[in-house]
Each structure stands twice: as structure tokens, then as C-alpha cells.
């Protein structure tokens, strides 16, 4: 069982690390960079990014991260895990929180932006204003949650 558990821990670490990295890049590069462009460019760029990210590679990582995190937590509590269960439970919570924030906050904002009427400059500006601040705030929160998850998973890996 130890091999299965440590393998699952490795998968959870890698997938949560990939998500933390992606969300971190958005927080410190993509969002600040797009903040500096005009409304039309901002809306068009985000619409394009939001459509492009809906691919098998991203979605498989996005789904695998919380599943393996929660599975590690459950198994580490039930069996004699070779790593601290509290770290794994904290990591699972961070990973689940990342998933929930994305599904409940960021994705609906993406959908709203995608469906926005953008026929003239006023509509484009309104679409940006309804999206930018809220999306950035929730992205920052999910970035923190995913970094906490990753940090706990890495510490658990080191403790084996």
C-alpha cells in the first residue's frame, strides 16, 4: 500500500504544482500585462485565452489535482501513511478550494465575458468592468489556495 500511496502523492504534487504555476503566471504576468491594454484588446485576449484553456491537457490536470489530493488524504487517514496526514488533509483542502473557486467564480465570469455583447466601445468597456476586478481577485485567491496545497504536498514528499 505504501507504493500506491507514495505514487498517488507524487501525482498529486505534480498536478497541483502545474495548477499553482498556471494560476501564479496569470496573477503576476497575464493579468498585470492585460491591465495595460485597451478595453477591446483586453476583452478579446481574455475571451481567446478562456476558450483555449478548455482543452484535454488542462482539464485532465485540473480534475486530477483535487481527486488525487483527496484520495491521498483519505488513504493517509485510513492507513498508516508514511507522511503526516495533517499536511495531506491541508493540501487536499487547498486543492479542493482551488477547484471550487474556479468552478464557482472564475468559470462563470469567463462565460459572462464570452457572452457579452461587444458591438461598440461602451459595451466592451462594460464587459471588461464586469469581469476584470472580480476575476483577478478570485484568481489571486485560488492561486494562494493552490500554492498552499503544493507546499503541503512538497513537505509531505520530503518527509517520506
C-alpha positions in Angstrom: 0.0 0.0 0.0 2.9 2.3 0.7 4.0 2.3 -3.0 0.4 3.1 -4.1 0.2 5.9 -1.6 3.5 7.5 -2.4 2.8 7.2 -6.1 -0.6 9.0 -5.6 1.3 11.6 -3.5 3.7 12.2 -6.4 0.8 12.6 -8.9 -1.0 15.0 -6.6 2.2 17.0 -6.1 2.9 17.3 -9.9 -0.7 18.1 -10.9 -1.2 20.6 -8.1 2.2 22.1 -8.9 1.2 22.6 -12.6 -2.1 24.3 -11.5 -0.3 26.5 -8.9 2.2 27.5 -11.6 -0.5 28.3 -14.2 -2.5 30.4 -11.7 0.6 32.1 -10.5 1.6 33.1 -14.0 -1.9 34.6 -14.5 -1.6 36.5 -11.2 1.9 38.0 -11.8 2.1 38.3 -15.6 -1.0 37.8 -17.6 -3.4 39.9 -15.6 -1.0 42.8 -14.9 0.0 42.7 -18.6 -3.5 42.8 -19.8 -4.3 45.6 -17.3 -2.2 47.9 -19.5 -4.1 47.3 -22.8 -7.2 49.0 -24.2 -10.7 47.5 -23.5 -11.1 45.8 -26.9 -7.7 44.1 -26.6 -8.3 43.1 -23.0 -11.7 41.5 -23.8 -10.6 39.8 -27.0 -7.5 38.4 -25.3 -9.3 37.0 -22.3 -12.0 35.5 -24.5 -9.4 33.8 -26.6 -7.4 32.6 -23.5 -10.6 31.3 -21.9 -11.5 29.3 -25.0 -8.0 28.0 -25.5 -7.6 26.7 -21.9 -10.6 24.4 -22.4 -8.5 21.5 -23.7 -7.8 18.0 -22.7 -4.4 18.7 -21.2 -5.5 21.5 -18.9 -8.8 19.8 -17.9 -7.1 16.5 -17.1 -4.7 18.2 -14.7 -7.5 20.4 -13.3 -9.6 17.3 -12.4 -6.7 15.0 -11.4 -5.2 17.5 -8.9 -8.1 17.6 -6.4 -9.0 13.9 -6.9 -5.5 12.7 -6.1 -5.2 15.2 -3.2 -8.5 14.0 -1.6 -7.6 10.3 -2.3 -4.2 10.8 -0.6 -5.9 12.5 2.4 -8.5 9.7 2.7 -5.9 6.9 2.4 -3.4 8.6 4.7 -6.0 8.8 7.4 -7.2 5.2 7.0 -3.8 3.6 6.6 -0.5 4.1 8.3 0.8 6.7 5.8 4.5 7.4 5.5 3.8 11.1 5.6 1.9 13.4 8.0 -1.8 13.1 7.4 -2.4 16.7 8.5 -0.3 18.0 5.7 -2.1 15.9 3.2 -5.5 16.9 4.5 -4.5 20.6 4.3 -3.2 20.0 0.8 -6.5 18.3 -0.2 -8.4 21.3 1.2 -6.4 23.7 -0.7 -6.7 21.7 -3.9 -10.5 21.4 -3.4 -10.8 25.1 -2.7 -8.9 25.9 -5.9 -11.3 23.7 -7.9 -14.4 25.2 -6.2 -13.3 28.8 -6.7 -12.5 28.1 -10.3 -15.8 26.3 -10.9 -18.0 28.7 -8.9 -16.3 32.1 -9.6 -13.8 32.2 -12.4 -15.6 30.0 -14.9 -18.9 31.9 -14.6 -17.1 35.1 -15.1 -15.4 33.6 -18.2 -18.8 32.6 -19.5 -20.2 36.0 -18.8 -17.3 37.7 -20.7 -17.6 35.3 -23.6 -21.4 36.0 -23.9 -21.0 39.8 -23.5 -22.3 42.0 -26.2 -19.3 43.8 -27.5 -20.6 45.8 -30.5 -19.4 49.2 -29.5 -16.8 50.7 -27.2 -19.3 51.3 -24.3 -20.3 47.6 -24.3 -16.7 46.5 -24.5 -15.8 48.7 -21.5 -18.8 47.4 -19.6 -17.8 43.8 -20.3 -14.3 44.5 -19.1 -15.5 46.3 -15.9 -17.9 43.4 -15.1 -15.1 40.9 -15.4 -11.6 42.3 -14.6 -11.5 43.1 -11.0 -13.6 40.2 -9.8 -11.8 37.6 -11.9 -8.4 38.9 -10.8 -9.4 38.8 -7.2 -10.7 35.2 -7.4 -7.7 34.2 -9.4 -5.4 35.5 -6.6 -7.4 33.6 -4.0 -7.2 30.3 -6.0 -3.5 30.9 -6.6 -2.9 31.2 -2.8 -5.0 28.0 -2.2 -3.1 26.1 -4.9 0.3 27.2 -3.6 -0.7 26.1 -0.1 -1.7 22.7 -1.5 1.5 22.4 -3.4 3.6 23.5 -0.4 2.0 20.9 1.9 2.4 18.2 -0.7 6.1 19.0 -1.2 6.7 19.0 2.5 4.9 15.6 2.7 7.1 14.3 -0.1 10.2 15.4 1.7 9.1 13.8 4.9 8.9 10.3 3.5 
